[in-house]
Amino acid sequence: MKLQRYYVAGIAMTAAFALTACGSDNAEEPTAGAASAAAGNCAAGQLTAQGSSAQKNAMDEWIKTYQGQCADAKIGYEGTGSGAGIQAFIAGTADFAGSDSALKPEEQPQADAKCPGGQALNLPMVTGPIAVVYNVEGVKDLNLSSATIAKIFAGTVKTWNDPAIAAENSGATLPSTAIATVHRSDESGTTDNFTKYLSKTAEADWTFSNAKAWKAPGGTGAKGSDGIAQAVKSTAGSISYVELSFAENSDLSKAKIKNGAGEYTELTGESAGKTIEGAKVKGTGDDLALDIDYSTTTAGAYPIVLVTYEIACSKGSAKAAAIKGFLTYTSSTGGQSALAELGYAPLPESVRSKVEASVAKIS
């Protein structure tokens, strides 16, 4: 299985990281390490959570293992999208939320209000590179720069044999097929990260800034990461963006993306890790929000990556013990190793240990 290689890639990422401060139910049985990590952190209680669909496959695996070892724990997670997850947390209908973007300045005080005596923390938990996926007959290897991607999704490049695409794919036979762009219909941290990449690296061609909600005109919307994958797989001439795990699970073609060093780079755990290597912690104290350099000039770096956060109270939640127990497991080495077969890259130790320390203070 193609995902097998991500175990090695994850280890490579762990060695390379040096920070300066998005389901399937066909997973194999949990390893002994993952199971023992879950059993060692059992906490009774029922938790309701929702948000990022990018981390849905990871959550399904974690919940399966944790509940299998912790009989008194009941956890539900819905992949409703990052925006919906944050709003549910703020409304008090989610005990914690998953989000592919850290809380925005206007969201932070609203989220903090749900944490008497504490604050809402951004806790990195899943690293999920974003693939630019396409379905074009006869095109197996596609090179794209951020400028060309921006033009495609802005609607100014309309056919697959457009000169902008042809210039980056010398020798390729590109059809005159109309390009069918697909974007997330729901508010999504994946959209926020993808459009942030475009706004920072292709400013002249992408004038829609970044947001969880899709702002550019045209195209077709699909709900959730699984909806994106299904839409691209079933639509000839289509192109979209989706987390690597969903691209791999649906066997979608992935474009090589031009990085700041001028290289067209294939998406692998190792190439994504080279971009995350330059990330900085912009949060303070136990908040671990990250700042990613999408214009990285590191050789061999794949530039479109996201980190999925768990949004949880540092203090004040009535379900603090249950939240702490579960997130202690997910941030443990055993919990992270369980992601290796799912198309995610385990958190590097330099980040994982910080997350684990923040979780340990939840009360």
C-alpha positions in Angstrom: 0.0 0.0 0.0 1.3 3.4 -0.9 0.7 4.8 2.6 3.3 2.3 4.0 6.1 4.7 3.2 4.8 7.4 5.5 6.1 5.6 8.5 9.6 6.1 7.3 8.8 9.6 6.1 7.4 10.4 9.6 10.6 9.4 11.2 12.6 11.5 8.7 10.4 14.4 9.6 11.0 13.9 13.3 14.7 14.0 12.8 14.5 17.1 10.5 12.2 19.3 12.5 13.6 22.2 14.4 10.8 24.6 15.5 12.1 27.9 16.8 9.8 28.9 19.5 -8.0 15.7 7.4 -12.8 9.0 7.2 -11.9 5.5 6.6 -12.7 2.6 9.0 -10.5 0.0 7.4 -7.5 0.6 9.6 -5.5 -2.3 10.9 -5.8 -3.3 14.6 -3.8 -0.9 16.8 -0.2 -1.8 17.6 0.7 -2.8 21.1 2.4 0.5 21.6 -0.6 2.5 20.6 -3.0 0.3 22.7 -0.8 0.5 25.8 -0.5 4.3 25.5 -4.3 4.5 25.4 -4.7 2.2 28.4 -2.2 4.2 30.4 -4.2 7.4 30.0 -7.8 6.2 30.5 -10.3 8.7 31.8 -14.0 8.1 32.2 -16.6 10.3 30.6 -18.4 11.1 27.4 -17.0 13.7 25.0 -18.6 15.3 22.0 -16.3 16.9 19.4 -16.4 18.1 15.9 -14.5 20.1 13.2 -11.8 19.4 10.8 -12.6 16.7 8.3 -8.8 16.6 7.5 -8.2 14.8 10.8 -11.3 12.6 10.7 -9.4 9.5 9.7 -6.9 10.1 12.5 -9.7 10.7 15.0 -11.5 7.5 14.0 -8.3 5.5 14.6 -7.6 7.2 17.9 -11.1 6.8 19.2 -11.2 3.2 18.1 -8.0 2.4 20.1 -8.8 4.6 23.1 -12.3 3.3 23.6 -11.1 -0.3 23.0 -8.8 0.1 26.0 -10.8 2.5 28.1 -14.2 1.0 28.8 -15.6 4.0 30.5 -14.7 6.5 27.8 -17.2 7.4 25.1 -16.1 9.8 22.4 -17.9 11.1 19.3 -16.2 13.2 16.6 -17.9 14.5 13.5 -16.0 15.9 10.5 -18.2 18.9 10.1 -15.4 21.3 9.0 -13.1 23.5 10.9 -15.4 26.5 10.9 -18.3 24.5 12.3 -16.1 22.9 14.9 -14.9 26.2 16.3 -18.4 27.7 16.3 -19.6 24.5 18.2 -16.9 25.0 20.7 -17.8 28.6 21.2 -21.5 27.7 21.5 -20.7 25.1 24.1 -22.0 22.1 22.0 -18.5 20.6 21.4 -16.2 19.7 24.3 -13.2 20.3 22.0 -12.8 21.2 18.4 -10.6 20.1 15.5 -9.4 22.9 13.2 -6.9 23.1 10.4 -6.2 26.7 11.4 -5.5 28.3 14.7 -8.1 30.5 16.3 -8.4 33.9 14.6 -8.0 37.0 16.8 -11.7 37.6 16.7 -12.4 34.0 17.7 -9.9 33.8 20.5 -11.8 35.8 23.1 -15.1 34.0 22.3 -13.4 30.7 22.8 -11.6 31.9 25.9 -15.0 32.8 27.4 -15.8 29.0 27.5 -12.8 28.4 29.7 -13.3 30.0 33.1 -10.0 30.8 34.7 -8.1 29.6 31.6 -7.8 30.0 27.8 -8.6 28.1 24.7 -5.4 26.5 23.5 -4.3 25.7 19.9 -2.7 22.3 20.2 -1.0 20.9 17.0 -2.0 17.3 16.8 -2.0 16.1 13.1 0.3 17.1 10.2 -1.6 16.8 6.9 0.1 18.0 3.7 -2.4 19.4 1.1 -2.3 17.7 -2.3 -3.4 19.5 -5.5 -5.3 16.6 -7.1 -6.6 16.3 -10.7 -8.4 14.0 -13.1 -7.2 14.6 -16.6 -7.0 11.7 -19.1 -3.6 11.0 -20.4 -1.8 13.4 -17.9 0.1 11.5 -15.3 2.8 13.9 -14.2 1.7 17.5 -13.8 3.9 20.4 -12.7 2.2 23.5 -11.3 3.5 26.8 -9.8 1.5 28.8 -7.3 0.8 31.5 -10.0 -0.7 28.9 -12.3 -2.8 27.3 -9.5 -4.1 30.8 -8.6 -5.1 31.5 -12.2 -6.8 28.1 -12.5 -8.9 28.6 -9.3 -9.5 32.3 -10.0 -11.0 31.2 -13.4 -8.5 33.0 -15.7 -7.0 29.8 -16.9 -9.9 27.8 -18.3 -8.5 24.8 -20.3 -5.9 22.2 -19.7 -3.9 23.2 -22.7 -3.7 26.8 -21.7 -0.2 28.3 -22.4 0.4 28.9 -18.6 0.1 25.1 -17.9 1.9 24.1 -21.1 4.9 26.3 -20.2 5.4 24.3 -17.0 4.8 20.9 -18.7 7.1 20.7 -21.7 6.5 17.6 -23.8 3.2 16.7 -22.1 0.1 16.2 -24.2 -2.4 18.4 -22.7 -6.1 18.2 -23.8 -8.3 21.1 -24.7 -10.7 19.9 -22.0 -12.3 22.6 -19.9 -11.0 22.8 -16.4 -13.5 22.0 -13.7 -12.4 23.4 -10.4 -13.8 21.9 -7.2 -13.6 23.7 -3.8 -14.9 23.1 -0.3 -18.6 24.1 0.1 -18.3 24.2 3.9 -16.0 26.4 6.0 -12.7 24.6 6.1 -9.3 25.1 7.6 -8.0 23.3 4.5 -9.4 26.0 2.4 -7.9 28.6 4.8 -4.5 27.0 4.5 -4.7 26.5 0.7 -5.8 30.1 0.0 -3.2 31.4 2.5 -0.6 29.6 0.4 -1.9 31.3 -2.7 -2.2 34.7 -1.1 1.3 34.6 0.1 3.0 33.1 -2.9 0.9 34.3 -5.9 -0.4 37.7 -4.7 -0.6 39.1 -8.3 -2.9 36.3 -9.4 -4.9 35.6 -6.3 -6.8 38.6 -5.0 -9.2 36.8 -2.7 -7.0 36.7 0.4 -7.5 33.6 2.7 -10.5 32.4 4.7 -12.2 29.2 5.8 -15.0 30.0 3.3 -14.2 29.9 -0.4 -14.3 33.4 -1.9 -13.4 33.0 -5.6 -16.1 32.9 -8.2 -17.1 29.8 -10.2 -16.2 26.2 -9.6 -18.2 23.5 -7.9 -18.5 23.1 -4.1 -18.2 19.7 -2.3 -18.6 19.1 1.4 -15.8 17.7 3.4 -12.5 16.2 2.4 -14.2 13.0 1.4 -16.6 15.0 -0.8 -13.7 16.6 -2.6 -12.0 13.3 -3.2 -15.2 11.8 -4.6 -15.9 14.8 -6.8 -12.5 14.7 -8.4 -12.5 11.0 -8.9 -15.8 11.1 -10.7 -15.3 14.3 -12.7 -13.2 14.3 -15.8 -11.1 17.5 -16.2 -11.4 18.4 -12.6 -8.8 19.8 -10.1 -9.0 20.5 -6.4 -7.1 20.5 -3.1 -7.4 17.9 -0.4 -5.3 16.4 2.5 -2.8 13.7 1.5 -4.6 10.9 3.3 -7.8 11.4 1.3 -5.8 11.8 -2.0 -4.0 8.5 -1.3 -7.1 6.6 -0.1 -8.9 7.6 -3.3 -5.8 7.0 -5.5 -5.9 10.5 -7.0 -3.2 12.0 -9.2 -1.2 14.6 -7.4 0.6 17.6 -9.0 4.2 18.4 -8.3 4.3 21.9 -6.9 7.0 24.6 -7.5 8.6 25.8 -4.3 10.5 28.9 -3.5 13.7 27.3 -4.7 12.2 26.9 -8.1 11.9 23.1 -7.9 8.8 21.1 -8.8 8.4 18.9 -5.8 6.5 15.7 -5.3 4.4 15.4 -2.2 5.8 13.0 0.3 6.1 13.0 4.1 9.7 13.9 3.8 9.2 16.8 1.4 6.3 18.2 3.5 8.5 17.9 6.6 11.1 20.2 5.0 8.6 23.0 4.9 7.4 22.4 8.4 11.0 22.5 9.5 10.9 26.3 9.0 7.6 26.8 11.1 7.7 29.0 14.1 5.6 28.9 17.2 3.6 32.1 17.3 1.5 31.2 20.3 2.6 32.2 23.8 2.8 30.0 26.9 0.9 26.7 26.5 -0.7 27.9 23.2 1.2 26.3 20.3 -0.2 28.0 17.2 2.4 27.7 14.3 3.5 30.1 11.6 4.3 28.2 8.3 6.6 29.6 5.6 4.8 28.8 2.3 7.5 30.5 0.3 10.2 28.1 1.7 13.4 28.0 -0.4 14.6 24.8 1.2 15.6 22.3 -1.5 13.2 19.5 -1.9 10.5 21.1 0.2 6.8 20.7 -0.7 5.2 24.0 0.2 1.5 23.4 0.8 1.1 21.9 4.2 -1.3 22.3 7.2 -1.3 21.4 10.8 -4.6 20.4 12.4 -5.1 21.7 15.9 -7.3 20.5 18.8 -9.0 23.5 20.4 -9.4 22.8 24.1 -9.6 24.7 27.4 -6.5 24.9 29.5 -8.8 25.3 32.5 -12.4 25.5 33.4 -14.0 22.8 31.3 -16.5 20.6 33.2 -15.0 17.6 31.2 -11.3 18.5 31.7 -10.3 15.1 33.0 -11.8 13.2 30.1 -10.4 15.7 27.6 -7.0 15.5 29.2 -7.0 11.7 29.2 -7.9 11.4 25.5 -5.5 14.2 24.3 -2.7 12.8 26.5 -3.1 9.6 24.4 -3.3 11.4 21.0 -0.2 13.4 21.8 1.8 10.4 23.1 4.4 8.6 21.0 2.1 5.6 20.8 -0.9 7.8 19.7 1.2 9.5 17.0 2.7 6.2 15.7 -0.9 5.0 15.1 -1.1 7.7 12.3 1.7 6.3 10.2 -0.5 4.0 8.1 -3.2 6.6 7.5 -1.4 9.1 5.2 -0.5 11.5 8.0 3.0 12.2 9.4 3.5 11.8 13.1 4.4 15.0 15.0 8.2 15.5 15.3 9.4 14.9 18.8 10.3 18.6 19.2 6.6 19.5 18.7 5.1 16.4 20.2 6.8 16.9 23.6 5.6 20.5 23.8 2.0 19.5 23.0 2.2 16.7 25.6 3.4 19.2 28.2 0.6 21.6 27.4 -2.0 18.8 27.6 -0.6 17.7 31.0 -1.5 21.1 32.5 -5.2 20.9 31.5 -7.3 21.1 34.6 
